[in-house]
Amino acid sequence: MQIKRILYHYPFFIASSILFLFEAAKIARNDWGGDFWTHSAVVHELSFHLLHPKNPIIKSDIPHAFYSPYSLLVASFAALTRIDTIPALEIFAYLNLAFFLVSFYFFTKSIFKERHQLLACASLVLMLLFWGAEAME
């Protein structure tokens, strides 16, 4: 009876926990795809040369397209904590997911006063299902 009540009252938090476990599994497998290595190279260059970074792909002073305030934040974190760029990006992956889920929950709660847990969970599941298989790579 207690499990049924938890499932009924907190479906969004359960779905969020499953997403965190899924992300932890992908990070544990080192399942990097897409442009992860380019982001890693950008964060690596910025962590060593914060004020005057060079292009991390080619030996040139031409700026890279992936230099952004977000990359600067991750690189500053990596430089201050003296950790490598990949663990810094992993930590920020968790922070990004947590920020998105909390923001999405409060956004849904601000629109729907009743049953916002269920609507937030259903919306989250529908987003994941309709996003497509390429989003998970």
C-alpha positions as CSV (number, residue, x, y, z in Angstrom):
1,M,0.0,0.0,0.0
2,Q,2.8,2.4,0.8
3,I,4.5,1.8,-2.6
4,K,1.3,2.5,-4.4
5,R,0.9,5.8,-2.5
6,I,4.5,6.8,-3.3
7,L,4.0,6.0,-7.0
8,Y,0.8,8.0,-7.0
9,H,2.2,11.1,-5.2
10,Y,5.8,11.3,-6.5
11,P,5.9,10.0,-10.1
12,F,8.1,12.9,-11.3
13,F,10.7,12.2,-8.6
14,I,10.8,8.5,-9.5
15,A,11.2,9.3,-13.2
16,S,14.0,11.8,-12.3
17,S,15.7,9.2,-10.3
18,I,15.6,6.7,-13.2
19,L,17.1,9.4,-15.4
20,F,19.9,9.9,-13.0
21,L,20.6,6.2,-12.9
22,F,20.6,6.1,-16.7
23,E,23.0,9.0,-16.9
24,A,25.2,7.3,-14.3
25,A,25.3,4.1,-16.3
26,K,26.3,6.0,-19.5
27,I,29.0,7.8,-17.6
28,A,30.3,4.6,-16.0
29,R,30.5,3.0,-19.4
30,N,32.4,6.0,-20.8
31,D,29.8,6.1,-23.6
32,W,30.9,9.3,-25.2
33,G,29.5,10.2,-28.5
34,G,28.8,13.1,-30.8
35,D,31.1,16.1,-30.2
36,F,32.1,15.2,-26.6
37,W,35.8,15.0,-27.5
38,T,35.6,18.4,-29.1
39,H,34.0,19.8,-25.9
40,S,36.7,18.0,-23.9
41,A,39.5,19.6,-25.9
42,V,37.9,23.1,-25.5
43,V,37.6,22.7,-21.8
44,H,41.1,21.3,-21.6
45,E,42.6,24.3,-23.4
46,L,40.5,26.8,-21.4
47,S,41.6,25.1,-18.1
48,F,45.2,25.8,-18.9
49,H,44.9,29.1,-20.8
50,L,41.9,30.8,-19.3
51,L,42.5,34.3,-20.6
52,H,44.2,33.6,-24.0
53,P,43.2,30.2,-25.3
54,K,44.3,28.9,-28.6
55,N,42.3,26.7,-30.9
56,P,42.4,23.2,-29.4
57,I,42.0,21.4,-32.7
58,I,44.5,23.1,-34.9
59,K,47.7,25.0,-33.9
60,S,46.4,28.5,-34.5
61,D,45.1,31.6,-32.7
62,I,41.8,31.3,-34.5
63,P,39.1,31.0,-31.8
64,H,37.1,27.8,-31.7
65,A,33.3,27.8,-32.2
66,F,32.7,25.8,-28.9
67,Y,34.2,28.5,-26.7
68,S,31.3,29.6,-24.6
69,P,30.5,30.9,-21.1
70,Y,29.5,27.3,-20.2
71,S,32.9,25.9,-21.4
72,L,34.6,28.7,-19.4
73,L,32.6,27.7,-16.3
74,V,33.5,24.0,-16.6
75,A,37.2,24.9,-17.3
76,S,37.3,27.2,-14.3
77,F,35.9,24.5,-12.2
78,A,38.5,22.0,-13.5
79,A,41.3,24.5,-12.9
80,L,40.2,25.4,-9.4
81,T,39.7,21.8,-8.3
82,R,42.7,20.5,-10.3
83,I,40.7,17.7,-11.8
84,D,40.9,16.5,-15.4
85,T,38.5,17.8,-18.0
86,I,36.5,14.5,-18.4
87,P,35.6,14.2,-14.7
88,A,34.7,17.9,-14.7
89,L,32.4,17.4,-17.7
90,E,30.9,14.4,-15.9
91,I,30.1,16.4,-12.8
92,F,28.5,19.1,-14.9
93,A,26.5,16.5,-16.8
94,Y,24.8,15.7,-13.4
95,L,24.4,19.3,-12.6
96,N,22.9,20.0,-16.0
97,L,20.4,17.2,-15.5
98,A,19.5,18.3,-12.0
99,F,19.1,21.9,-13.1
100,F,16.8,20.9,-16.0
101,L,14.7,18.6,-13.9
102,V,14.2,21.1,-11.0
103,S,13.4,23.9,-13.5
104,F,11.0,21.7,-15.4
105,Y,9.3,20.7,-12.2
106,F,8.8,24.2,-11.0
107,F,7.7,25.3,-14.5
108,T,5.1,22.6,-14.6
109,K,4.0,23.5,-11.0
110,S,3.6,27.1,-11.9
111,I,1.3,26.3,-14.8
112,F,-0.7,23.4,-13.3
113,K,-1.8,23.9,-9.7
114,E,-3.3,20.4,-9.3
115,R,-1.7,17.1,-10.2
116,H,1.5,18.8,-11.3
117,Q,3.6,15.8,-10.3
118,L,1.7,13.5,-12.7
119,L,1.7,16.1,-15.5
120,A,5.4,16.8,-15.1
121,C,6.2,13.1,-15.2
122,A,4.0,12.5,-18.3
123,S,5.5,15.4,-20.1
124,L,9.0,14.2,-19.2
125,V,8.3,10.7,-20.5
126,L,6.7,12.1,-23.7
127,M,9.7,14.3,-24.3
128,L,12.1,11.3,-23.9
129,L,9.9,9.1,-26.2
130,F,9.4,11.7,-29.0
131,W,13.0,12.9,-28.9
132,G,14.2,9.9,-30.9
133,A,16.9,7.4,-30.6
134,E,19.6,9.8,-31.9
135,A,19.3,11.9,-28.7
136,M,20.6,9.1,-26.6
137,E,23.8,8.7,-28.5
